[in-house]
Amino acid sequence: GIRALSDYVHSLGLKFGIYEDYGTETCAGYPGILGHLSVDAETFASWKVDYLKLDGCNADIKDFDTGYPAMEDALNATGVSIAYSCSWPAYQEFDKMKPNYSAIAHSCNLWRNWADIDDSWESVYSIVQWFGDNQDRLSPFHGPGHWNDPDMLVIGNYGLSPGQSRAQMALWSIMAAPLILSVDLRTINDWARDILLNKNLIAINQDPLGAMGRRILKLDGNVEVWSKPLQDDRTAVV
């Protein structure tokens, strides 16, 4: 069962995450958690889940401001530490609602803000542009324990060139974004692995200040400069 799978994943030195949905069904049509938050939270805890991604398909987005905090309460009641990834603001942003990022940062450890990423540079670039355009209202709520999430790293698949892969890793590091991989670790190629294991970029991403990098210059021709403050009065630039 799932507990055996969790034990196996942990034996490899990895964390075990699971996907669910706040609505009646997941985006793929499987059962959601609506109506049984506590029992599902207790089940996840018994499986030793480290990370819960809670999507928002098949739900009324007007209920998110109470529903996502209710799941936070259910998770906390288990006494087990489970990182809580919310899709709360992403659906509201698409519906032209104004997300309450203060409340979101209080309840969630990380949250998706915008479009799902796909394995293409066009997708990566559009997400980066959205974050740059909205950085003033996102960055105040970003920091240790509560992170804006531009979605997964797609490095090591088939859609990005080596140069584009380096750009995604650098930008995600500057933005202090969660570095969540979307690649088969059994077959990843050498150059992609080297990018993902770049110690300097990881150190910038994991800087204790946890500050979200900002776009400080944008010129014609897709030339941009992003900057991130680091501890000890240092600055990272890409």
BAVOVO-482724 format. One record per residue (C-alpha): residue in one letter; x, y, z. Coordinates in steps of 0.02 Angstrom, whole numbers, plus 32768, in hexadecimal, padded with zeros to 4 digits. Layout:
N
AXYZ/...
END
This chain:
238
G800080008000/I802C80B8800A/R808580A680B2/A80FA80238067/L811D80977FD4/S813F8125804E/D81B980B980B0/Y8213808A800F/V8223813F7FD7/H826681718082/S82E480E2807A/L832E81367FDF/G834A81D7803E/L82BA822E7FE6/K821E82858025/F8171823F8001/G80EC82B27FBB/I803882967F8A/Y7FBA82F47F1F/E7F07831B7F4F/D7E8083987F24/Y7E1284057F90/G7D7A83E57F23/T7D0783517F0B/E7D7E83087E89/T7E3283237E56/C7E5B83707DAE/A7E6782BE7D68/G7DBF828A7DB0/Y7DF7822A7E4A/P7DA782487EF6/G7DCF82EE7F49/I7DD483178002/L7D3A8386800F/G7CD1834D80A1/H7D5682E080F3/L7DED834E8114/S7E16830881C0/V7E1182518191/D7E7C827080F8/A7EFA82D5815D/E7F05824781DC/T7F1C81CB814E/F7FAA82318102/A7FFD823A81AD/S7FEF817D81C3/W80428167811A/K80D281D98154/V80B3825480C7/D813182E280C8/Y80DF83548049/L802B83728014/K7FFE83CB7F73/L7F4884037F7F/D7F0084357ED6/G7E5E84947EB9/C7DFD84407E2D/N7D42841E7E3C/A7D2D84977ECD/D7CE085427EE8/I7D7485BA7EEF/K7D0D862A7F62/D7D2185A27FE5/F7DDF859F7FDB/D7DF78629805C/T7DAA85B680E0/G7DCA850B8093/Y7E8785118082/P7E9E85508136/A7E2984C58170/M7E9D84458121/E7F30849A8177/D7ED68481821D/A7EB483CA81F3/L7F6B83AC81C8/N7FA884048265/A7F30839D82CF/T7F8B82FE829C/G802A833782F4/V80908302825C/S80F7838181FB/I80B683848148/A80EB840B80CD/Y804B84588089/S804984907FD3/C7FAD84F07FA1/S7F61851E7EF9/W7EF2859D7F52/P7F2D863E7EFB/A7F4A85F47E4E/Y7E9285D47E2F/Q7E62867D7E77/E7EE286D87E0B/F7E9B86857D6F/D7DEB86B97DA4/K7E24876E7DBB/M7E0A87647E77/K7E8587B87EEC/P7ED787307F56/N7EF38755800D/Y7FAD872D800D/S7FBD875780C5/A7F4086CF80F2/I7F8C86588072/A803B867080BD/H7FF3864E816A/S7FA685A78137/C8016856180AE/N80CF853A80A4/L80CF855A7FE9/W804C85857F69/R803885847EAD/N801486327E6B/W7FFA861F7DB2/A7FF685AB7D1B/D802F84F77D1B/I80DB84E57CCF/D80F884747C39/D819684347BE8/S81BA84CB7B7B/W821C856C7B84/E817F85CD7B56/S812C858E7BF4/V81C385B17C62/Y81D686607C1A/S811E868C7C2E/I8121865A7CE6/V81BE86C07D05/Q816C87577CB2/W80D187457D1E/F813A87407DBC/G819D87D87D84/D80FF88397D5B/N80B0880D7E04/Q8149880E7E74/D811488A47EDB/R807A884D7F1F/L80CB87A07F2F/S817387C27F82/P81328806802A/F80E7875C8053/H817C86F4801B/G81FD86B38096/P823286238107/G819E85AF8122/H812E85FE809E/W816086047FE7/N8118863C7F40/D812585A87EC9/P813D85C37E0D/D812B85067DF3/M81A6847A7DD2/L825084757D82/V823F841E7CDA/I82FB840B7CC2/G832F83617C80/N8297833D7C16/Y828D83657B5C/G824884157B48/L82D984827B85/S838584957B3A/P841C84947BAF/G842085527BAA/Q836785617BD0/S837B84E37C5C/R8406854A7CAA/A839685E37C9C/Q8306858E7CF6/M837785517D82/A83C485FE7D96/L831D86587D97/W82CB85DE7E10/S836285F27E82/I835A86B07E7A/M829F86AD7E9E/A82BD863C7F36/A823E85C67EE9/P822485147F26/L829C84A67EC2/I822784167E9A/L826083A37E0E/S81F3835C7D84/V826782DC7D36/D828982227D3C/L832282147DAE/R834B816A7D65/T836981AC7CB6/I839B82627CCC/N842E82937C5D/D84D482D27C9F/W84C683897C6E/A8419839B7CBA/R845283477D5B/D84E683BE7D64/I847384557D54/L83FE84167DDB/L849083F17E51/N84E684997E39/K851B84C37EEA/N852A857E7ECE/L847A858E7E8A/I843385207F14/A848C858B7F96/I843D86287F4B/N839285D57F4C/Q83A885998000/D83EF863B8045/P83AF865180F8/L835E86F980D4/G82E486A18060/A82C987427FFF/M826E87377F5A/G82D987797ECB/R829588077E63/R82A0883E7DAF/I82FD88E37DB7/L831389047CFC/K82B888D37C5E/L82F289097BB2/D82B488E87B02/G82F288457AB9/N82C987DB7B50/V835B881F7BB6/E8336881F7C71/V8397882F7D13/W835B87DC7DB4/S83A487FC7E5F/K839587A37F07/P83D787E27FAF/L843C87638012/Q8477875D80C5/D851587BD80F7/D84E6884E8083/R850787EA7FE5/T84A087EA7F45/A848587687EBD/V846187A37E0B/V842987477D6F/
END
